[in-house]
Amino acid sequence: MKFSNTASIATLAGLSLLMPAVYGKLMYECWDSTRFEIETIRYYALHASPENTTVLDPTYDDGKIYGVFHFTKSVNSKENKYSVQTVEKEPFIRLFDMTSLARECHIRDLND
């Protein structure tokens, strides 16, 4: 099944996370332990656009990338760069730390 807009993808991503959220605190966690609320990344995904894609963005071998949103966050007095991708397969939203090289941030249950 393919979805043609970012809002639908973000909604489905939110729905796929509802059940685990009942049992624990889910967050995106990057390689350097920087964490992002699921809701924050979902909000950024709503603003993802194909026009934002750059040659530095990671490819997606499992299907189509519908949109990309870039943002920065100050971590330990350093500006880190991040990329949010909306994609056609679950979990529908991918987050990468793009500061030095593309490293995917993963969803973690912080209560484990």
N, C-alpha and C positions, 0 to 999 in steps of 0.2 A: 504494500500500500504506500502510495506517495502522497505527500502533503505539499501544497504549493506556497504556503506562507509561514513566516516565522512565528506568528501568533499561535497558529495551530500546533507547531512543534513545541513551543514553550509550554503550552497548555498540557500537551501529552507528557512532556518531561515532568511537569509538576504532578500529574496524576500518577505516574509511575513511581513517584517518591512518597506518596501519601502513606502507604502501609508501613514501610520501615520507619517513617517519622514518628509513628505512634510508639515505637519501642526504643528509640534513641535519638540523639542529636546528630543529624547528618550535616556535613559541611564538605566543601571542596577543600582539599589539602594539597599544597604544592610541595615540591622536593625540599624546600628550605623551611617547611612547617608553617608557611603563611597560609592562613585559612580565610575562606569566604563563605558567607551564608548562602545557602541554596537560593534563597529569594533574591539576593543581590545579583547573582549570575543569571538567574531567570529574567530579571529586569533588563540586564544588559543584552540578553539574547533577543528580547523584543525589539531592540534597536539594531540588530545585525542586518547587514545588507550585502548583497553580492558585490556591490561597488567598492566596499571596504577591503576586499581581498587584495593582498600583496604577494609578491613572489616569496616573501619570507614566511608566510603562513604555512603550517603543516598541511600536507595532502591528506586525503581520506580515502583509503583503498577500499573500504566497505560500501561506498556509495557516493552520493552527491552532497556537496556542501551548499546549503541554501543561502547562508549569509555569515558575515564576520563582523565583530565589533571589537575595537581595540581600546584599552584604557591603561592608565598608569596608577600605581599606588606607592606611596612612600613606605619603605620597609627598612628599619635601622638606618635612617637618614639617607637612603638611596632610593632613587626612582626606579621601580621595577615596571616592566612592560608586560601586559597580558593580552591574550587574544581569546575571544569567545567565538566558537563556531556552532552554528545550528546545522545539524546533519539529519539524514533521512532514517537512520536506524537508532534504536534505543541505546543510550540514554537521551538521544536527540540533541543534547547540548554538550560540547566539549570545551574545556578550559585549559589554556597553555600559558606557562610562564615563558615569555619571549625575551627576557632580559639579556641573556648571553647566547642561548640556543633554545630551540623549542622543546620544552619539557611538559608533558601532560600532567595536569593536576587531577587527582582522583577523588571520588566521593568516599568519605570515611564516616563511620559511626563512632563518634567521640566517646560513647559510653562503653565501648568494648575494651 
